């Protein structure tokens, strides 16, 4: 299972999302978009969104920080992680 997160060093939502993933002992690949307009454009093309973080679990686009926490609160994040494992 792979987890990818597009983030920025100056984004508190990115910090929160990464903290949640770390609290579950999950490893992820981080793509920092700061000063990298082509990488940000790639993120926008893949997600259809301009904000960070943007998170994928396997091939599933989770969305941003609020989306990740909503999955966690509803118990669906663990199910998604298990399905993608």
N, C-alpha and C positions, 0 to 999 in steps of 0.2 A: 504494500500500500504506500502510495506517495501522497504527501501533503505539500502543496505549494502555497506560498503567501507572497503577494506583491505588497511592499511596504515602503514607508518613509521613516527616516530617523526622527522626524519632528512631529510624528503623529501619535497622539495618546491612544487612539483607537487601535493602532497597530500594536502598541505595547500591551494593551488589554487582551487582544486576540492571541498574541504570542504567549502571554502569561497563562491563558486558559489551556492552550495546547501543551505547554510545558508542565502544567499542573497534572496533566493526564499522562505525562512521560512520553509524549509523542515527539518524534523528530520531524522536521519539515525543511524544505528548501526555501530559502528566503531570497527574493529578488528585490533589491532596494532600487527604487525608481528615482531617487534624488539625483538631479543633474543628468538624467539619462532619458532624454525625450523619446528616443526610439523604443526603449524598454517600456516606458509609460504608454506609448502608442500601441505596443504589442498587448499590454494588459487591457487597454481600452477595447481593442479589437476582439480579444478573447472573451471579455466579460460584458461588454456593452456599457460599462460604467467608467466614470472618470476618477472616482474617489478611491483612496486606500484605507484600509487593506482590502485586497481581493483575495479570496481563499478558495482553493480547490482541494477536494479529497478525492484522490484518484481522478476520474474524468468528470466528477460532479462539481459544478461551480456552486459553492456554498453561498458566496456573496461577501458581505463585509462583516465587521465586528458584531453589529447588532444581530445580523442573521446567524452568526456562529453561536452567540449567546442564547438566541431563541431556540436553536436546535438543542443546545445543552439543557436549557430549562425544561423543554418538552420531552427529554429523554431520547430524542431522535439522533443526536450526535453519535452516541455509542453504537446505535444500530447501523448508522451510515459507515462508521469506522469498521465495524465487524463485516459488513457486506463488501467493503472494498479491500479487506485483508486477504 
